[in-house]
């Protein structure tokens, strides 16, 4: 009986940790999508910096094509000026020029 209870507790703990991690990344993606939708030709570099932080889900200081969403994904190759298959903050700031 103790083994069954311990197994249930461990299983529940694993699922709750996984759910919390997934909720965090899902929340970041929702925030990034909202911010991306609000960008305009009047947007600031600070807003793009916030977008960069939200999109960089693995925190490697670059946005890969799998992390990109919306107009960032649609314009990934145009924004990737050094053709290294990732966007740094300077390259993402180029998004502002596309909005004009």
C-alpha positions as CSV (number, residue, x, y, z in Angstrom):
1,X,0.0,0.0,0.0
2,X,2.9,2.4,0.8
3,X,4.5,1.7,-2.5
4,X,1.3,2.5,-4.4
5,X,0.8,5.7,-2.4
6,X,4.4,6.7,-3.0
7,X,4.1,6.0,-6.7
8,X,1.0,8.1,-6.9
9,X,2.7,11.0,-5.1
10,X,5.7,10.8,-7.4
11,X,3.6,10.6,-10.5
12,X,1.5,13.6,-9.4
13,X,4.7,15.6,-8.6
14,X,6.1,14.9,-12.0
15,X,3.0,16.0,-13.8
16,X,2.6,19.1,-11.8
17,X,6.2,20.2,-12.5
18,X,5.8,19.5,-16.2
19,X,2.5,21.5,-16.2
20,X,4.2,24.4,-14.5
21,X,7.0,24.4,-17.1
22,X,4.6,24.2,-20.0
23,X,2.4,26.9,-18.6
24,X,5.5,29.2,-18.3
25,X,6.5,28.7,-21.9
26,X,2.9,28.9,-23.1
27,X,2.5,32.2,-21.2
28,X,5.7,33.6,-22.7
29,X,4.5,32.7,-26.2
30,X,1.1,34.4,-25.5
31,X,2.8,37.5,-24.2
32,X,5.2,37.5,-27.2
33,X,2.2,37.2,-29.6
34,X,0.4,40.0,-27.9
35,X,3.4,42.3,-28.0
36,X,4.2,41.3,-31.6
37,X,0.6,42.2,-32.5
38,X,0.9,45.6,-30.9
39,X,4.1,46.6,-32.7
40,X,3.8,49.4,-35.2
41,X,6.0,51.9,-37.0
42,X,6.0,53.9,-33.8
43,X,7.4,51.0,-31.7
44,X,10.6,51.4,-29.7
45,X,13.7,49.3,-29.4
46,X,12.7,48.7,-25.8
47,X,9.6,46.9,-27.1
48,X,11.6,44.8,-29.5
49,X,14.0,44.0,-26.6
50,X,11.1,42.7,-24.6
51,X,9.9,40.7,-27.6
52,X,13.4,39.2,-28.0
53,X,13.4,38.1,-24.3
54,X,10.0,36.5,-24.7
55,X,10.9,34.7,-27.9
56,X,14.3,33.5,-26.7
57,X,12.7,30.6,-24.7
58,X,16.0,28.7,-24.3
59,X,17.8,31.9,-23.2
60,X,20.8,31.4,-25.5
61,X,20.7,35.0,-26.6
62,X,19.4,34.1,-30.1
63,X,16.1,33.4,-31.7
64,X,16.0,30.2,-33.8
65,X,13.4,29.6,-36.5
66,X,11.6,27.3,-34.1
67,X,11.3,30.1,-31.5
68,X,10.1,32.7,-34.0
69,X,6.3,33.4,-34.3
70,X,4.1,35.6,-36.5
71,X,5.8,38.2,-38.6
72,X,9.2,37.3,-37.1
73,X,8.8,33.8,-38.5
74,X,7.4,35.1,-41.8
75,X,10.4,37.4,-42.2
76,X,13.0,35.2,-40.6
77,X,15.3,35.0,-43.6
78,X,15.1,38.7,-44.3
79,X,15.9,39.6,-40.7
80,X,18.7,37.0,-40.5
81,X,21.2,39.3,-42.2
82,X,24.3,37.2,-41.3
83,X,22.6,34.0,-42.5
84,X,23.5,32.0,-39.4
85,X,19.9,30.6,-38.9
86,X,19.3,32.6,-35.8
87,X,18.4,36.2,-34.9
88,X,20.3,38.3,-32.5
89,X,18.8,41.5,-30.9
90,X,20.3,43.8,-33.6
91,X,18.7,41.6,-36.3
92,X,15.3,41.5,-34.6
93,X,15.4,45.3,-34.3
94,X,15.3,45.2,-38.1
95,X,11.6,44.2,-37.7
96,X,10.9,47.9,-37.0
97,X,12.0,48.9,-40.5
98,X,9.6,46.3,-41.9
99,X,6.7,47.8,-40.1
100,X,7.1,51.2,-41.8
